[in-house]
Amino acid sequence: MTTEEAAQAALAECRAQIDDVDRRLVGLLNERVLVVQRIGEIKQTSGLNVYEPNREKKVLGNVLMFNGGPLPDEAAVRIFERIMDEMRTIQRDRMQEKES
């Protein structure tokens, strides 16, 4: 096996691992959406706001506490800020659908 063939085989293995991790991440994100939808229903029924800055600060604190690396804390915060932004959008969209 040539060096290039060995590199290609190693890359293929790593990419298969990435595909598996991505599959699990999407599953976990969809699981999170189901919980977020339930939270949205509770908020809508109770007249509460979708955006809760104190809760989001707590989530980010948890992310930093649970992050053991090698993902830099700053990157973890940015990723979760984006996740929470998308979850708020899902909550708002779902609430609007139910009002229609």
Secondary structure as GFF3:
##gff-version 3
##sequence-region A 1 100
A	DSSP	alpha_helix	3	46	.	.	.	ID=ss1
A	DSSP	alpha_helix	53	66	.	.	.	ID=ss2
A	DSSP	alpha_helix	73	99	.	.	.	ID=ss3
###
